Amino acid sequence: MNQAMNQLIPIDAQERAEIIKKLADDYQKQVVQKISTSEQYLQCGERYKDLNGAEKELDNIRKACKQPYSRLAEDVDAVFKPMIIAVQSVKGQYRTVMVARDIEIEHERIRQQEELNRKAEAARREEEAKAKALRDKEEAARREEEAARRRAEEATSAEERKIALAEAEKRRKEAEAAAARAETREQKSETIIAPVVQMAAPKIEGMSTRDNWKMAIEDQVAFINWAVHNNQLGLLEPSSSACNSLAKSIRKETQYPWGKIYNDRGLSSRA
């Protein structure tokens, strides 16, 4: 044992612990890789019981050596515990009101952002509607231009052809003007973006907030159905205690498509 331990642990406890450790060292040298005879089995069993008793004795020595310090630690805890509880209680009250304010500010930020988003979307749709109306006007003017040009081609006199060509040119200019205005509206609609609302609680030096999302399962069956449907099978990992309880009720080495039931046999002995 090191010097610090020597100061904490009585001499007789140190000596007894060293004797027990030496027993373990001696038995370590005599461990066999495989038992071949009944005599070896009995010998190993006796040594196992010796080691089990040694382990318990060491633990008892440890507890006995620690007990005086444990009582002192408990006395110190008893002095500080009510003070710590008082501080934690007040701290909790401050935390409650500050978190409530954080939530209130966040809800207001979301509300304002949603309102700005709605207004931006309405403005965007208005520009898109105006652009569509101009595109419709452009298309109508194009059709009228084509009709006028056909009339010019079919005209039987120079005067009729002149009038038809003038009409076609007029409709062409109307179509181009509508197209230019429509393009302007379309470009404008693409640039309409809601500003980002900047709103947060005041920053306090040395403090920060953090999210701590948790899940509360109120209907186990509904949760399992949800997890399977959403391919969240990792959330369905079975409880080891429940599985072991089932294995104990079956008490038979059994293979299943999903695994097996087996006996992980151990040893116990009374020291």
C-alpha positions as CSV (number, residue, x, y, z in Angstrom):
1,M,0.0,0.0,0.0
2,N,1.2,3.5,-0.7
3,Q,2.1,6.1,2.0
4,A,-1.3,7.8,1.8
5,M,-3.1,4.6,2.4
6,N,-0.8,3.7,5.3
7,Q,-1.9,6.9,7.1
8,L,-5.6,6.1,6.6
9,I,-5.7,2.3,7.3
10,P,-4.7,0.8,10.7
11,I,-1.6,-1.5,10.8
12,D,-3.6,-4.7,11.6
13,A,-6.0,-4.1,8.7
14,Q,-3.0,-3.5,6.4
15,E,-1.4,-6.7,7.5
16,R,-4.5,-8.8,7.1
17,A,-5.2,-7.3,3.7
18,E,-1.7,-8.2,2.5
19,I,-2.1,-11.8,3.8
20,I,-5.4,-12.1,1.8
21,K,-3.7,-10.6,-1.3
22,K,-0.9,-13.1,-1.0
23,L,-3.4,-15.9,-0.9
24,A,-4.8,-14.7,-4.2
25,D,-1.3,-14.4,-5.7
26,D,-0.5,-18.0,-4.6
27,Y,-3.8,-19.3,-6.1
28,Q,-3.2,-17.3,-9.3
29,K,0.0,-19.4,-9.9
30,Q,-2.0,-22.6,-9.5
31,V,-5.0,-21.9,-11.8
32,V,-5.5,-24.7,-14.3
33,Q,-6.7,-24.2,-17.9
34,K,-8.9,-27.2,-17.8
35,I,-10.2,-29.6,-15.2
36,S,-9.6,-33.2,-16.0
37,T,-10.3,-35.1,-12.8
38,S,-12.7,-35.1,-9.9
39,E,-9.8,-34.3,-7.6
40,Q,-9.0,-31.2,-9.6
41,Y,-12.6,-30.2,-9.5
42,L,-12.8,-30.5,-5.7
43,Q,-9.5,-28.7,-5.3
44,C,-10.7,-25.8,-7.5
45,G,-14.0,-25.7,-5.6
46,E,-12.2,-25.3,-2.3
47,R,-10.0,-22.6,-3.6
48,Y,-13.0,-20.8,-5.1
49,K,-14.6,-20.9,-1.6
50,D,-11.4,-19.6,-0.1
51,L,-11.2,-16.7,-2.6
52,N,-14.9,-15.9,-2.1
53,G,-14.3,-15.7,1.7
54,A,-11.2,-13.6,1.1
55,E,-13.1,-11.2,-1.1
56,K,-15.8,-10.7,1.5
57,E,-13.2,-10.3,4.3
58,L,-11.4,-7.7,2.3
59,D,-14.7,-5.8,1.7
60,N,-15.5,-6.0,5.4
61,I,-12.0,-4.6,6.2
62,R,-12.6,-1.8,3.7
63,K,-15.9,-0.9,5.2
64,A,-14.5,-0.9,8.7
65,C,-11.6,1.3,7.7
66,K,-14.0,3.7,5.9
67,Q,-16.6,3.9,8.6
68,P,-15.0,6.6,10.8
69,Y,-14.5,8.8,7.7
70,S,-18.0,8.0,6.5
71,R,-19.5,9.3,9.7
72,L,-17.5,12.5,9.5
73,A,-18.6,12.9,5.9
74,E,-22.2,12.4,6.9
75,D,-21.8,15.0,9.6
76,V,-20.5,17.5,7.1
77,D,-23.3,16.7,4.7
78,A,-25.8,17.2,7.4
79,V,-24.5,20.7,8.0
80,F,-24.5,21.7,4.4
81,K,-27.6,19.9,3.1
82,P,-30.3,22.3,4.3
83,M,-28.2,25.3,3.0
84,I,-27.8,23.6,-0.4
85,I,-31.5,22.8,-0.5
86,A,-32.3,26.4,0.3
87,V,-30.1,27.7,-2.5
88,Q,-31.4,25.1,-5.0
89,S,-35.0,26.1,-4.1
90,V,-34.4,29.8,-4.8
91,K,-32.3,29.0,-7.9
92,G,-35.2,26.8,-9.1
93,Q,-37.6,29.7,-8.7
94,Y,-35.4,32.0,-10.8
95,R,-34.9,29.3,-13.4
96,T,-38.7,28.8,-13.6
97,V,-39.4,32.5,-14.3
98,M,-36.5,32.9,-16.7
99,V,-37.4,29.8,-18.7
100,A,-41.0,31.0,-18.8
101,R,-39.8,34.3,-20.2
102,D,-37.5,32.6,-22.8
103,I,-40.5,30.5,-23.9
104,E,-42.7,33.6,-24.1
105,I,-40.2,35.5,-26.2
106,E,-39.7,32.5,-28.5
107,H,-43.5,32.2,-29.0
108,E,-43.7,35.9,-29.8
109,R,-40.8,35.6,-32.2
110,I,-42.5,32.7,-34.0
111,R,-45.8,34.6,-34.1
112,Q,-44.2,37.6,-35.6
113,Q,-42.2,35.5,-38.1
114,E,-45.3,33.7,-39.2
115,E,-47.1,37.0,-39.7
116,L,-44.2,38.3,-41.8
117,N,-44.2,35.1,-43.7
118,R,-47.9,35.3,-44.4
119,K,-47.6,38.9,-45.6
120,A,-44.6,38.0,-47.8
121,E,-46.5,35.1,-49.3
122,A,-49.6,37.3,-49.9
123,A,-47.4,39.9,-51.7
124,R,-45.7,37.2,-53.7
125,R,-49.0,35.7,-54.8
126,E,-50.3,39.1,-55.7
127,E,-47.3,39.8,-57.9
128,E,-47.6,36.3,-59.5
129,A,-51.3,36.9,-60.2
130,K,-50.5,40.3,-61.8
131,A,-47.7,38.6,-63.8
132,K,-50.1,35.9,-65.0
133,A,-52.7,38.5,-66.0
134,L,-50.0,40.2,-68.1
135,R,-49.0,36.9,-69.6
136,D,-52.6,36.2,-70.5
137,K,-52.7,39.7,-72.1
138,E,-49.5,39.0,-74.0
139,E,-50.9,35.7,-75.3
140,A,-54.1,37.3,-76.4
141,A,-52.2,40.1,-78.2
142,R,-50.0,37.4,-79.9
143,R,-53.1,35.7,-81.1
144,E,-54.6,38.9,-82.4
145,E,-51.3,39.8,-84.1
146,E,-51.3,36.4,-85.9
147,A,-54.9,36.9,-86.9
148,A,-54.1,40.3,-88.3
149,R,-51.2,39.0,-90.3
150,R,-53.3,36.3,-91.7
151,R,-55.8,39.0,-92.8
152,A,-53.0,40.9,-94.4
153,E,-52.0,37.8,-96.4
154,E,-55.6,37.2,-97.5
155,A,-56.3,40.9,-98.2
156,T,-57.7,41.6,-101.7
157,S,-56.6,45.2,-101.8
158,A,-53.6,47.2,-100.8
159,E,-55.7,49.3,-98.4
160,E,-57.0,46.2,-96.5
161,R,-53.5,44.8,-96.3
162,K,-52.1,48.1,-94.9
163,I,-54.8,48.2,-92.2
164,A,-54.2,44.6,-91.2
165,L,-50.5,45.0,-91.0
166,A,-50.9,48.1,-88.8
167,E,-53.2,46.2,-86.5
168,A,-50.6,43.3,-86.4
169,E,-47.9,45.8,-85.5
170,K,-50.0,47.4,-82.8
171,R,-50.8,44.0,-81.2
172,R,-47.1,43.0,-81.4
173,K,-46.1,46.1,-79.4
174,E,-48.9,45.4,-76.9
175,A,-47.7,41.8,-76.5
176,E,-44.0,42.9,-76.0
177,A,-45.1,45.5,-73.5
178,A,-47.2,43.0,-71.6
179,A,-44.3,40.5,-71.7
180,A,-41.8,43.0,-70.3
181,R,-44.2,44.0,-67.5
182,A,-44.9,40.4,-66.7
183,E,-41.2,39.6,-66.5
184,T,-40.7,42.5,-64.1
185,R,-43.6,41.2,-61.9
186,E,-42.1,37.7,-62.0
187,Q,-38.7,38.9,-61.0
188,K,-40.2,41.0,-58.2
189,S,-42.2,38.0,-56.9
190,E,-39.0,36.0,-56.6
191,T,-37.3,38.6,-54.5
192,I,-40.1,38.9,-51.9
193,I,-38.7,37.3,-48.8
194,A,-39.9,37.8,-45.2
195,P,-37.3,39.5,-43.0
196,V,-36.0,37.3,-40.1
197,V,-37.3,38.4,-36.8
198,Q,-34.5,38.9,-34.3
199,M,-35.8,38.5,-30.8
200,A,-34.2,36.9,-27.8
201,A,-33.8,37.3,-24.1
202,P,-30.9,39.5,-23.0
203,K,-27.5,37.8,-22.9
204,I,-26.0,37.4,-19.4
205,E,-22.3,36.9,-19.3
206,G,-21.4,33.4,-18.1
207,M,-24.9,32.0,-18.7
208,S,-26.5,30.3,-21.6
209,T,-29.6,28.3,-22.3
210,R,-29.8,24.8,-23.8
211,D,-32.6,22.7,-25.1
212,N,-33.2,19.4,-23.4
213,W,-35.8,17.5,-25.4
214,K,-37.4,14.4,-23.8
215,M,-40.0,11.9,-24.7
216,A,-43.0,11.0,-22.5
217,I,-44.7,7.7,-23.5
218,E,-48.2,7.6,-22.3
219,D,-49.6,4.7,-24.4
220,Q,-47.0,1.9,-24.9
221,V,-49.0,0.1,-27.6
222,A,-49.6,3.2,-29.6
223,F,-45.9,4.1,-29.2
224,I,-44.8,0.6,-30.5
225,N,-47.1,1.0,-33.5
226,W,-45.7,4.4,-34.2
227,A,-42.0,3.3,-33.9
228,V,-42.6,0.3,-36.3
229,H,-44.5,2.5,-38.8
230,N,-41.7,5.1,-38.7
231,N,-38.8,2.6,-38.8
232,Q,-37.6,3.7,-35.3
233,L,-36.9,0.1,-34.3
234,G,-34.0,1.2,-32.1
235,L,-36.6,2.6,-29.6
236,L,-38.0,-0.9,-29.2
237,E,-34.9,-2.4,-27.6
238,P,-36.3,-4.8,-24.9
239,S,-35.6,-4.5,-21.2
240,S,-32.9,-7.0,-20.1
241,S,-34.7,-7.6,-16.8
242,A,-38.0,-8.5,-18.5
243,C,-36.2,-10.8,-21.0
244,N,-34.3,-12.5,-18.2
245,S,-37.5,-13.0,-16.2
246,L,-39.0,-14.7,-19.3
247,A,-35.9,-16.9,-19.6
248,K,-36.3,-17.9,-16.0
249,S,-39.9,-18.9,-16.5
250,I,-39.0,-21.1,-19.5
251,R,-35.8,-22.6,-18.0
252,K,-34.7,-24.4,-21.2
253,E,-31.9,-23.9,-23.6
254,T,-33.9,-22.8,-26.7
255,Q,-33.0,-21.3,-30.1
256,Y,-35.3,-18.8,-31.8
257,P,-35.1,-17.0,-35.1
258,W,-34.4,-13.8,-33.0
259,G,-31.9,-15.3,-30.6
260,K,-31.7,-17.8,-27.8
261,I,-32.5,-18.6,-24.2
262,Y,-29.4,-20.0,-22.4
263,N,-28.1,-20.7,-18.9
264,D,-25.2,-18.4,-18.0
265,R,-24.4,-20.5,-15.0
266,G,-22.3,-19.0,-12.2
267,L,-21.0,-20.1,-8.8
268,S,-21.9,-19.0,-5.3
269,S,-20.5,-20.0,-2.0
270,R,-21.0,-19.1,1.7
271,A,-17.9,-17.7,3.3
